[in-house]
Amino acid sequence: MKLNLVFAIVFPTLVSAACLHASPGVKAPQAFAPARVIAASRPQNLQAQGVRRLRHVTMKLELFSEIRAQEFIKQKRENADWSQRIEMNFFPNVNITVGWNQVEPADQPSGFVWSGKVVGAPAGHAVLAISGKNVTATVTRGDGWIYEVRTAADGELWVREIDQKTFPKEREPVAPGRE
């Protein structure tokens, strides 16, 4: 009798939890929170051509931890089409949901490289490399805007928005044998 009661209560709970995890209607966790400490100044090396905005952030590193990466790799072995959605909330008006669909371990320094596709943007893609608290990421929707995560020399994390339209125009191609 107890077994039937437990089965009647626990099984539906587990099934509904699994469905919630797989449901596209469930809001993806956000990757960034406002920075907990005020940065002394904006790193000069992050101010480059095309950079429109910079934002000092705290990243929820547990979303990309070694444990999470190992769980992802295991889940991927069981279901090749599986992906993990995370909302990359770069700026208050820029929230890009990435379906991370591949994780590879990296050496020297040790860490993981995550790659995925931008949800709703056929030409969009994302790559994130993480080693300890050092993070580098590039996310694009394919519309000329690039969003990056960079770790400054002091260990603080910054996101930046880059407008590719401000880059210099490319030169005309040179035909082979001509100079």
Buried (B, 14 or more C-beta within 10 A) or exposed (E): EEEEEEEEEEEEEEEEEEEEEEEEEEEBEBBBEEBEEEBEEBBEEBEEEBBEEBBBBEBBBEBBEEEBBEEBBEEBEEEEEBBBBBBBBBBEEBBBBBBBBBBEEEEEEEBBBBBBBBBEBEEBBBBBBBBEEEBBBBBBBEEEBBBBBBBBEEEBBBBBBBBEEEEEEEEEEEEEEEE
